[in-house]
Amino acid sequence: MNTLQKSTTDTGLTQLVNPYQLRVAKELNQSMAANQARELLATDLLYKVGKLALIQEEILGNTPNAKVYTDYILRAFTYHSAEKLK
């Protein structure tokens, strides 16, 4: 799209839409993008916590006395992840 087409499209849009509505739509778009990014981060963190739990189970199968250490790692990761999401 060249500059003339873009400016014509922008001009047409501002003529069709109230400036207040345009501002609200832009803010809503930004808010939705931020929420989607947080949802992706939360999904990724939940996946990683699940993988850590599986790794913990495997480690404890081979070394039962490592429970204190693996619990600490899993809890610390979960805590820091939750803090990141706040």
C-alpha positions in Angstrom: 0.0 0.0 0.0 1.5 3.3 -1.0 1.4 6.5 1.0 -1.5 8.0 -0.9 -3.6 4.9 -0.3 -2.7 4.8 3.4 -3.5 8.5 4.0 -6.8 8.1 2.1 -7.7 5.1 4.2 -6.8 6.9 7.4 -8.8 10.0 6.4 -11.8 7.9 5.4 -11.7 6.1 8.7 -11.6 9.3 10.7 -14.5 10.7 8.7 -16.6 7.6 9.4 -15.7 7.2 13.1 -15.9 9.7 15.9 -12.4 10.5 17.3 -13.5 9.3 20.7 -14.6 6.0 19.3 -11.3 5.7 17.4 -9.3 6.3 20.6 -11.4 3.8 22.5 -10.9 1.2 19.7 -7.1 1.7 19.8 -7.0 1.4 23.6 -9.1 -1.7 23.4 -6.9 -3.2 20.8 -3.8 -2.5 22.9 -5.4 -3.9 26.0 -6.5 -7.1 24.2 -2.9 -7.6 22.8 -1.5 -7.2 26.4 -4.0 -9.7 27.7 -3.2 -12.2 25.0 0.5 -11.9 25.8 -0.2 -12.5 29.5 -2.3 -15.6 28.6 0.5 -17.0 26.5 3.0 -16.4 29.3 0.7 -18.1 31.8 0.1 -21.1 29.5 3.9 -21.4 29.0 4.5 -21.2 32.8 1.9 -23.8 33.6 3.4 -26.1 31.0 6.9 -25.6 32.5 5.6 -26.3 36.0 4.0 -29.5 34.8 7.3 -30.5 33.1 9.2 -29.8 36.3 6.8 -31.9 38.3 7.5 -34.8 35.9 11.2 -34.3 36.2 10.9 -34.2 39.9 9.0 -37.6 39.8 11.8 -39.1 37.7 14.5 -37.8 40.0 12.7 -39.1 43.1 12.4 -42.5 41.5 16.2 -42.7 41.3 17.0 -40.7 44.4 14.3 -40.6 47.0 16.3 -38.5 49.5 16.3 -35.5 47.0 12.7 -34.6 47.7 13.6 -31.5 49.8 15.8 -30.1 47.0 13.4 -30.9 44.2 10.5 -29.5 46.2 12.4 -26.3 46.8 13.2 -25.8 43.1 9.6 -26.5 42.0 8.2 -24.2 44.7 10.7 -21.4 43.9 10.0 -21.6 40.2 6.2 -21.5 40.8 6.5 -18.6 43.2 8.7 -16.5 40.9 6.4 -17.3 38.0 3.3 -16.2 39.9 5.1 -13.0 40.9 6.0 -12.3 37.3 2.3 -12.6 36.3 1.2 -10.0 38.9 
